[in-house]
């Protein structure tokens, strides 16, 4: 079960990074090497930088609980994404 959770989380990070790239941003997945940040992102001009945290939940389960750490604000350039995973 733990391995499936990790795989699901990594897949979601790459999905969100791909969507950001598709929409005209440069996005890099950190692979867990940066605290509170799963994806570094910037506009193509390099004038605006964002740190993104991705949280994943499974569709069909009516609740999605995240810890207080996920709801904490880390500043104006920090965004928290919730992505759905189909399995």
C-alpha positions as CSV (number, residue, x, y, z in Angstrom):
1,X,0.0,0.0,0.0
2,X,2.8,2.5,0.8
3,X,4.5,1.8,-2.5
4,X,1.3,2.5,-4.4
5,X,0.8,5.8,-2.5
6,X,4.4,6.9,-3.4
7,X,3.8,5.9,-7.1
8,X,0.5,7.8,-7.1
9,X,2.1,10.9,-5.7
10,X,5.0,10.9,-8.2
11,X,2.6,10.4,-11.1
12,X,0.5,13.4,-9.9
13,X,3.6,15.6,-9.7
14,X,4.6,14.8,-13.2
15,X,1.0,15.3,-14.4
16,X,0.8,18.8,-12.8
17,X,4.3,19.7,-14.2
18,X,3.2,18.6,-17.7
19,X,0.0,20.7,-17.5
20,X,2.0,23.8,-16.4
21,X,4.4,23.2,-19.4
22,X,1.5,22.8,-21.7
23,X,0.1,26.1,-20.6
24,X,3.4,28.0,-21.3
25,X,5.4,27.7,-18.1
26,X,8.7,26.1,-17.3
27,X,8.2,23.5,-14.6
28,X,10.7,21.1,-12.9
29,X,9.8,18.3,-10.5
30,X,12.1,18.3,-7.4
31,X,11.7,14.5,-6.7
32,X,11.5,15.2,-3.0
33,X,14.8,17.1,-2.7
34,X,13.2,20.5,-1.6
35,X,11.1,20.9,1.5
36,X,7.4,21.9,1.0
37,X,8.0,22.1,-2.8
38,X,7.2,19.4,-5.4
39,X,7.5,21.6,-8.5
40,X,9.5,24.7,-9.2
41,X,7.8,26.8,-11.9
42,X,8.5,30.1,-13.7
43,X,7.1,32.0,-16.6
44,X,9.2,31.8,-19.9
45,X,10.5,35.3,-19.3
46,X,11.9,34.3,-15.9
47,X,10.3,37.1,-14.1
48,X,7.9,35.2,-11.8
49,X,8.8,32.1,-9.9
50,X,6.4,29.7,-8.1
51,X,6.9,26.9,-5.6
52,X,4.2,24.2,-6.0
53,X,3.1,21.5,-3.5
54,X,1.0,18.7,-5.1
55,X,-1.4,16.6,-2.9
56,X,-3.1,13.6,-4.4
57,X,-6.4,11.9,-3.6
58,X,-8.3,9.0,-5.1
59,X,-11.5,9.7,-6.8
60,X,-14.5,7.9,-5.3
61,X,-13.5,8.5,-1.8
62,X,-15.7,11.3,-0.5
63,X,-13.1,12.9,1.8
64,X,-9.6,14.1,1.2
65,X,-7.7,14.8,4.4
66,X,-4.5,16.8,4.3
67,X,-2.4,17.7,7.3
68,X,-2.1,21.2,8.7
69,X,1.2,21.6,7.0
70,X,-0.5,21.4,3.6
71,X,-2.9,24.2,4.5
72,X,-0.2,26.5,5.9
73,X,0.6,29.5,3.8
74,X,4.3,29.7,2.8
75,X,4.0,33.1,1.0
76,X,2.5,34.7,-2.2
77,X,4.6,32.6,-4.5
78,X,3.5,29.2,-3.1
79,X,0.6,27.3,-4.5
80,X,-1.0,24.1,-3.3
81,X,-2.5,21.9,-6.0
82,X,-4.9,19.0,-5.4
83,X,-4.9,16.5,-8.2
84,X,-7.1,13.5,-8.9
85,X,-5.7,10.1,-9.7
86,X,-7.6,7.4,-11.6
87,X,-6.5,3.8,-10.9
